[in-house]
């Protein structure tokens, strides 16, 4: 019973972090809209369609940032696909209260088609592909020719595809996928991510020829006298 109760608390905690949908007028939601604007301006001569979020180490909030970024792009009117490419510790199905019986792993092993695995979320314009059953060989699946074909098919149906990838320093999956995506964003946790880890993560992505378009400093605490509080207040 204790184990089940702990699992329920974890699910509720993850789901509560979808602030851009629950409280779109908040300061945090405004920051995600700023992130969306920066992403749109990052490649002025080319429409960015595939975007990857990763971090140096686990627990830095990259899945939360990816999910909220997907929401603000959907709120802008774009047809968005959020893909849980973390086939080690998937969380997207928790965030959006979905089952994870079928997903990306089924797609990459040719046991399903895109139409089989794309789920419609409760948020307009936002579609989800969960991880699916955790495979024994995630890196090989992500690096496969099938993944290339799947990504091309995704581009035909969606305006932007956002991938939630594993931490770069933990496994090679994020590096491999970053090479296939048009843009990569590295998420860091304020006061927790060590400088050495950030440098190593950046070097790993550069060695994979990833196009790092920016970084996100997550969990940063604003002082009450910060101009954001003075200008925007604490809108509910």
C-alpha positions in Angstrom: 0.0 0.0 0.0 2.8 2.4 0.9 4.4 1.8 -2.5 1.2 2.5 -4.4 0.7 5.7 -2.3 4.2 6.9 -3.2 3.6 6.3 -6.9 0.3 8.3 -6.8 2.1 11.2 -5.2 4.8 11.1 -7.9 2.2 11.2 -10.6 0.3 14.1 -9.0 3.6 16.0 -8.5 4.6 15.6 -12.2 1.1 16.5 -13.5 0.9 19.7 -11.3 3.9 21.1 -13.2 2.0 21.8 -16.3 1.6 25.5 -15.3 1.1 26.9 -18.8 -2.2 25.1 -18.9 -3.3 25.4 -15.3 -2.3 29.0 -14.8 -1.6 30.7 -18.2 -1.4 34.2 -16.6 1.3 33.4 -14.2 4.9 34.7 -14.3 6.2 31.2 -15.1 3.8 30.9 -18.0 5.0 34.3 -19.3 8.5 33.0 -19.2 7.6 30.0 -21.3 6.0 32.3 -23.9 9.3 34.3 -23.9 11.1 30.9 -24.5 8.7 30.3 -27.4 9.5 33.6 -28.9 13.2 33.0 -28.6 12.9 29.7 -30.3 11.0 31.2 -33.2 13.7 33.8 -33.6 16.6 31.3 -33.3 16.5 30.3 -36.9 15.1 33.2 -38.9 16.0 31.8 -42.3 14.6 28.3 -41.6 11.4 27.0 -40.1 12.4 24.9 -37.1 10.3 21.7 -37.0 12.1 19.4 -34.7 13.2 20.5 -31.3 15.0 18.4 -28.6 15.1 19.1 -24.9 17.7 17.4 -22.7 19.8 18.1 -19.6 23.2 17.1 -18.3 21.9 14.9 -15.5 18.5 13.6 -14.2 16.2 15.7 -12.1 16.9 19.1 -13.8 13.3 19.5 -15.1 13.9 18.9 -18.8 10.6 16.9 -19.1 8.6 19.7 -17.4 10.2 22.4 -19.6 9.5 20.3 -22.8 5.9 19.7 -21.9 5.2 23.4 -21.0 7.0 24.5 -24.2 4.8 22.2 -26.2 1.7 23.7 -24.5 2.6 27.3 -25.4 3.3 26.5 -29.0 -0.1 24.8 -29.1 -1.7 27.9 -27.6 -0.1 29.9 -30.4 -2.2 27.8 -32.8 0.6 25.5 -34.1 -0.1 21.8 -34.6 2.3 20.4 -32.0 3.5 16.8 -31.4 5.3 16.1 -28.1 7.3 12.8 -28.2 8.5 11.1 -25.1 11.9 9.9 -26.4 13.2 9.1 -22.9 12.8 5.4 -23.2 14.6 4.8 -19.9 12.5 6.8 -17.5 9.4 8.1 -19.4 7.2 10.7 -17.7 5.1 12.4 -20.4 2.2 9.9 -19.9 2.1 10.9 -16.2 2.0 14.7 -17.0 -0.9 14.3 -19.5 -2.7 11.5 -17.6 -2.4 9.0 -20.4 -1.8 5.3 -20.7 1.6 4.1 -21.9 0.7 0.7 -23.4 1.7 1.8 -26.9 4.0 4.5 -28.1 7.4 5.4 -29.7 9.0 2.0 -29.0 6.2 0.2 -30.9 6.6 2.7 -33.7 10.4 2.1 -34.0 10.1 -1.7 -33.9 7.5 -1.5 -36.7 4.7 -2.9 -34.5 2.5 0.2 -35.0 2.1 3.2 -37.3 2.0 6.8 -36.4 -1.8 6.9 -36.5 -1.8 4.1 -34.0 0.4 5.8 -31.4 -0.5 9.6 -31.7 -2.8 10.5 -28.8 -5.0 13.6 -28.7 -4.5 15.6 -25.5 -7.0 17.7 -23.7 -5.2 20.8 -24.9 -6.2 22.2 -28.3 -3.6 21.5 -31.1 -1.4 19.4 -28.8 -0.8 15.7 -29.7 1.3 13.2 -27.7 3.4 10.1 -28.5 4.2 8.4 -25.2 7.3 6.2 -24.8 5.4 2.8 -25.0 6.9 -0.3 -23.5 10.5 0.3 -22.4 12.8 -1.5 -24.9 16.1 -3.2 -24.1 17.9 -1.2 -26.8 16.7 2.5 -26.8 19.9 3.9 -28.3 19.9 1.5 -31.2 16.2 2.3 -31.9 16.8 6.1 -31.8 19.8 5.8 -34.1 18.0 3.6 -36.6 17.0 4.4 -40.2 13.4 3.7 -39.0 13.7 6.7 -36.7 14.7 8.9 -39.6 11.7 7.8 -41.6 9.4 8.3 -38.6 10.6 11.8 -38.1 10.0 12.7 -41.8 6.5 11.4 -41.5 5.9 13.4 -38.3 7.0 16.6 -40.2 4.3 16.0 -42.8 1.6 16.1 -40.2 2.8 18.6 -37.5 4.1 22.2 -37.5 6.6 21.4 -34.7 7.8 18.2 -33.1 9.2 18.4 -29.5 11.3 15.5 -28.2 11.9 14.9 -24.5 15.2 13.1 -24.5 17.2 11.5 -21.7 20.0 13.4 -19.9 23.2 13.6 -22.0 25.7 12.4 -19.4 23.6 9.4 -18.4 23.1 7.6 -21.7 23.9 8.3 -25.4 20.2 8.5 -26.6 20.1 12.3 -26.3 23.3 12.8 -28.2 22.1 10.5 -31.0 18.7 12.2 -31.3 20.2 15.7 -31.1 22.1 15.0 -34.3 18.7 14.3 -36.0 16.9 17.3 -34.7 17.1 20.8 -36.1 17.5 22.4 -32.7 18.6 21.4 -29.2 17.9 23.1 -25.9 19.9 22.2 -22.8 18.0 22.5 -19.5 19.9 23.4 -16.2 18.6 23.6 -12.7 19.5 26.8 -10.8 21.8 26.1 -7.8 22.0 22.4 -8.6 23.6 21.8 -11.9 27.4 21.8 -11.6 29.4 23.9 -14.1 31.6 20.9 -15.0 28.5 18.9 -15.9 27.2 21.7 -18.1 30.5 21.9 -19.9 30.6 18.1 -20.4 27.0 18.0 -21.7 27.7 20.9 -24.1 30.8 19.2 -25.4 28.9 15.9 -25.8 26.2 17.6 -27.9 28.8 19.5 -30.0 30.6 16.3 -30.7 27.3 14.9 -32.0 27.0 18.0 -34.2 23.9 19.1 -32.4 22.6 22.6 -33.2 22.4 24.0 -29.7 20.0 27.0 -30.0 20.0 27.9 -26.3 19.7 26.9 -22.7 17.0 27.1 -20.1 17.8 27.9 -16.4 15.1 26.0 -14.5 13.9 26.5 -10.9 15.3 30.0 -10.6 13.8 31.9 -7.7 12.8 35.6 -8.4 13.0 38.1 -5.5 9.7 39.8 -4.7 11.2 43.2 -5.6 12.2 41.9 -9.1 10.7 44.0 -11.9 8.7 41.0 -13.1 6.8 41.0 -9.9 6.4 44.8 -10.0 5.2 44.8 -13.6 3.2 41.6 -13.9 2.1 41.2 -10.3 1.0 37.8 -9.1 -1.9 37.2 -11.5 -4.0 34.1 -10.8 
